[in-house]
């Protein structure tokens, strides 16, 4: 073999090695840049992101009751510290979708950042009777109304939706330019008990944990419906489950089977609320012994997100537009999956 040909072969081998090394070392970055397009079609495991609150119950039920397995699906729950992280993972292609409890405000921002990112398959409305959102204070606090917390240290969960909602609630109770401290949900009750904060806007099961363990007490529930939407009985669609459009288009069969199984999980919760509550433990901060005390929000599948439900959902999104959190209006109807 000639020297030139040998050199050519060596150079070709080097280029292949360098290419392989680059793909290996930069795999995560490459996945984020390309959206994992090459591997997506062959993906067998369906990764669903969740934030550890009661709102994610259909995912927990679907896994623990074997509903996804019955549909021939291999579903993996992936825990995240905030709804924003979940949306970012959807954008970069690291997960196929999200469970209920993922903040719809964060999803809206994701849609603006990456148009046609997802389709909503289920949402979890709450209000004063379908409890999810609430204000807590220390167990020995003498405060009786949110307005009495003026000048106090007030916290909320992480992310733009939690911060925005907390500030609006405080403004409606007479606060001027309120400030809130962002804390992970798991720190809310301990921070109250330790005297680090004087009040917190939070989501279940935090209120149940605080109440049952003597770490805090519930000051008021359904605060978003009352103060943000202006009607204590109005459904607040603050969380939703969604699948990425990339997943839906690349594997429509699995996507449809997932949606059907997810619907069965939502139905299971409606028909067997006590049994469903048991599935909260292990995915949230609630302990098995306390699971039966947890209040539940509602769960509405895509085909029920019409009429008044859709109007209330849109009204909530309009709040983000009015507050300039959304740089442009977002039409909820266009985000809902159509069978």
C-alpha positions in Angstrom: 0.0 0.0 0.0 1.3 3.4 -0.9 2.3 5.9 1.8 -0.3 8.4 0.6 -3.0 5.7 0.8 -1.9 4.7 4.3 -1.9 8.3 5.4 -5.4 8.7 3.9 -6.7 5.7 5.8 -5.1 6.9 9.1 -6.6 10.4 8.6 -10.0 8.9 7.9 -9.7 6.7 11.1 -8.8 9.8 13.1 -11.7 11.7 11.8 -14.0 8.9 12.7 -12.5 8.6 16.2 -12.8 12.4 16.7 -16.4 12.3 15.5 -17.2 9.4 17.9 -15.5 11.2 20.8 -17.4 14.4 20.1 -20.7 12.6 20.0 -19.8 10.7 23.2 -18.5 13.7 25.2 -21.0 16.2 23.9 -24.0 13.8 23.8 -26.2 15.8 26.2 -25.5 19.1 24.5 -26.1 17.5 21.1 -29.4 16.0 22.4 -30.5 19.5 23.6 -29.5 21.1 20.3 -31.1 18.6 18.0 -34.0 17.7 20.2 -33.0 14.0 20.2 -34.6 13.6 16.8 -32.5 10.7 15.7 -33.2 8.5 18.8 -36.8 9.6 19.3 -38.5 7.1 16.9 -36.8 4.2 18.6 -37.5 5.3 22.1 -39.4 2.7 24.1 -39.5 4.4 27.6 -41.9 7.2 27.9 -40.5 9.8 30.3 -43.0 12.0 32.1 -41.8 14.9 34.2 -43.6 15.7 37.5 -43.4 18.2 40.3 -44.0 16.5 43.7 -47.5 17.8 44.5 -50.9 16.3 44.7 -51.7 17.7 41.3 -49.6 14.9 39.7 -52.0 12.2 41.0 -53.1 10.8 37.6 -49.5 9.9 36.8 -49.0 8.3 40.2 -52.2 6.3 39.9 -51.4 5.3 36.4 -48.1 3.8 37.5 -49.2 2.3 40.8 -52.4 0.8 39.5 -50.7 -0.6 36.5 -52.8 1.3 34.0 -49.9 2.2 31.8 -48.6 -1.4 31.8 -52.0 -2.6 30.8 -51.8 -0.3 27.8 -48.5 -1.9 26.9 -46.5 1.2 27.8 -43.2 1.6 29.7 -43.7 4.9 31.5 -41.1 6.4 33.8 -41.9 9.3 36.2 -39.0 11.8 36.3 -39.0 14.2 39.3 -38.1 17.8 38.9 -37.6 20.6 41.5 -39.8 23.1 39.7 -42.3 23.4 36.8 -39.8 25.5 34.9 -37.3 22.7 34.9 -40.0 20.4 33.5 -40.8 22.7 30.6 -37.1 23.2 29.8 -36.7 19.4 29.7 -39.7 19.2 27.3 -38.1 21.9 25.1 -34.7 20.0 25.0 -36.3 16.7 24.4 -35.3 15.0 27.6 -38.8 14.0 28.5 -41.9 13.2 26.4 -44.4 15.2 28.5 -45.5 16.3 31.9 -48.0 15.2 34.6 -50.8 17.3 36.1 -49.5 19.8 38.6 -47.1 21.3 36.1 -47.8 25.0 36.2 -49.8 26.1 33.2 -48.1 29.5 33.4 -44.8 27.8 32.9 -46.2 25.8 30.0 -47.5 29.0 28.4 -44.1 30.6 28.6 -42.7 27.4 27.1 -45.1 27.7 24.2 -44.1 31.3 23.5 -40.4 30.3 23.6 -40.9 27.2 21.5 -44.1 27.4 19.5 -46.1 24.2 19.1 -44.2 22.6 21.9 -47.0 20.5 23.5 -50.6 19.6 23.6 -52.6 19.6 26.9 -54.3 16.2 27.6 -55.6 16.9 31.1 -55.9 19.8 33.6 -56.5 19.9 37.3 -59.0 22.7 38.4 -59.2 23.7 42.0 -61.1 26.2 44.1 -62.3 26.5 47.7 -63.9 23.0 47.6 -61.5 21.2 45.3 -58.5 22.2 47.3 -55.0 22.6 45.9 -53.8 26.2 46.6 -53.7 27.7 50.0 -52.1 30.2 52.4 -50.5 28.8 55.6 -49.2 30.5 58.8 -47.3 29.1 61.8 -49.5 27.0 64.1 -49.3 29.5 66.9 -49.9 32.6 64.7 -52.6 35.0 65.7 -53.1 36.1 62.1 -56.7 35.6 60.9 -56.6 37.1 57.4 -54.0 37.4 54.7 -54.1 41.2 55.0 -52.7 40.9 58.6 -49.5 39.5 57.1 -48.4 43.0 55.9 -44.7 43.6 56.8 -44.2 39.9 57.5 -41.9 37.4 55.7 -43.9 35.6 53.1 -42.8 32.7 50.9 -44.1 30.8 47.9 -43.0 27.9 45.7 -40.3 28.4 43.0 -41.1 29.8 39.5 -42.9 32.6 37.8 -46.4 31.3 38.3 -46.1 30.8 42.0 -44.4 34.2 42.5 -47.0 36.0 40.2 -50.0 34.4 42.0 -48.6 35.1 45.4 -48.0 38.8 44.6 -51.5 39.2 43.1 -53.1 37.6 46.2 -51.2 39.9 48.5 -52.1 43.0 46.4 -55.8 42.0 46.6 -55.4 42.0 50.3 -54.0 45.5 50.6 -50.2 45.0 50.0 -48.2 47.5 48.0 -45.4 46.2 45.9 -45.3 42.9 47.8 -42.1 40.8 48.0 -42.0 37.0 48.4 -39.3 34.5 49.1 -39.0 31.5 46.7 -38.7 28.2 48.5 -38.9 24.6 47.4 -42.3 23.1 48.4 -40.7 20.7 50.8 -39.3 23.5 52.9 -42.6 25.4 53.4 -43.9 23.6 56.5 -40.5 23.3 58.2 -39.7 27.0 57.5 -43.0 28.0 59.2 -42.3 25.8 62.2 -38.7 27.2 62.5 -40.0 30.8 62.4 -38.1 31.6 59.2 -41.2 32.8 57.5 -44.6 34.2 58.7 -46.8 32.9 55.9 -46.6 31.0 52.7 -48.6 30.6 49.5 -48.4 26.9 48.7 -50.0 23.8 47.2 -51.2 20.5 48.6 -50.0 18.3 50.2 -48.1 21.0 52.1 -51.1 22.1 54.0 -52.0 18.6 55.1 -48.4 17.9 56.2 -48.3 21.2 58.2 -51.7 20.6 59.8 -51.2 17.0 60.8 -47.7 17.4 62.1 -48.4 20.7 64.0 -46.0 22.7 61.8 -48.5 25.2 60.6 -52.2 25.9 60.0 -54.3 26.7 57.0 -55.3 30.3 56.8 -57.3 30.2 53.6 -57.8 27.8 50.7 -58.8 28.5 47.0 -57.0 31.8 47.0 -56.4 31.9 43.3 -60.1 31.5 42.4 -61.1 34.1 45.0 -58.4 36.8 44.5 -57.1 36.2 40.9 -60.1 35.0 39.1 -62.6 37.0 41.2 -64.9 34.0 42.1 -64.2 31.6 44.9 -66.1 28.8 43.1 -64.4 29.4 39.8 -62.2 26.5 38.5 -58.5 27.6 38.5 -56.7 25.6 35.8 -53.3 26.1 37.4 -51.8 22.8 36.4 -51.9 20.5 33.4 -50.6 17.3 31.9 -49.2 17.5 28.4 -47.3 15.6 25.7 -44.8 17.2 23.4 -45.9 17.5 19.8 -42.6 15.9 18.8 -43.6 12.7 20.7 -47.2 12.8 19.4 -46.1 13.1 15.8 -43.3 10.7 16.0 -45.2 7.9 17.8 -48.9 8.6 17.6 -49.8 5.1 18.6 -48.0 5.2 21.9 -49.2 8.8 22.5 -52.8 7.8 22.0 -52.5 4.8 24.3 -50.8 6.9 26.9 -53.7 9.5 26.8 -56.3 6.7 27.0 -54.5 5.2 30.1 -54.1 8.7 31.6 -57.9 9.2 31.2 -58.5 5.9 33.0 -56.3 7.1 35.9 -58.4 10.4 36.1 -61.5 8.3 36.1 -60.1 6.0 38.9 -59.5 9.1 41.0 -63.1 10.3 40.6 -64.6 6.8 41.4 -62.1 5.8 44.1 -60.8 9.0 45.8 -59.7 7.2 49.0 -57.8 4.5 47.1 -56.3 7.1 44.8 -55.0 9.1 47.8 -52.8 6.2 48.8 -50.8 6.7 45.6 -49.7 10.2 46.7 -47.2 8.8 49.1 -43.9 8.1 47.6 -44.2 10.8 45.0 -44.7 13.8 47.4 -43.7 14.7 50.9 -46.8 13.2 52.3 -46.4 10.0 54.5 -48.6 7.0 53.9 -50.3 7.4 57.3 -51.4 10.9 56.3 -52.4 10.3 52.7 -56.1 9.8 53.6 -56.3 13.4 54.9 -55.1 15.0 51.6 -57.8 17.0 49.8 -57.9 16.5 46.0 -58.3 19.0 43.1 -60.4 18.0 40.1 -59.1 16.4 37.0 -60.5 17.3 33.6 -59.5 15.5 30.4 -59.0 17.4 27.1 -62.5 16.7 25.8 -63.9 18.5 28.9 -61.8 21.6 28.4 -64.6 23.4 26.6 -67.3 26.0 27.3 -67.0 27.6 30.8 -64.0 25.5 31.6 -62.1 26.8 28.6 -63.2 30.4 29.4 -61.9 30.2 33.0 -58.7 28.7 31.7 -58.3 31.5 29.2 -59.0 34.1 31.8 -56.2 32.7 33.9 -53.8 33.0 30.9 -55.0 36.5 30.2 -53.7 37.5 33.7 -50.2 36.6 32.6 -50.6 38.7 29.4 -51.9 41.7 31.5 -49.0 41.3 33.8 -46.5 41.2 30.9 -45.3 37.8 32.0 -46.5 36.6 28.5 -45.0 38.9 25.9 -47.9 37.9 23.6 -51.4 36.5 24.2 -51.7 32.7 24.3 -54.8 31.0 23.0 -55.6 28.1 25.3 -57.9 26.4 22.8 -54.9 25.9 20.4 -52.9 24.1 23.1 -55.4 21.4 23.8 -55.0 18.0 22.2 -57.7 16.9 19.7 -58.5 13.3 19.3 
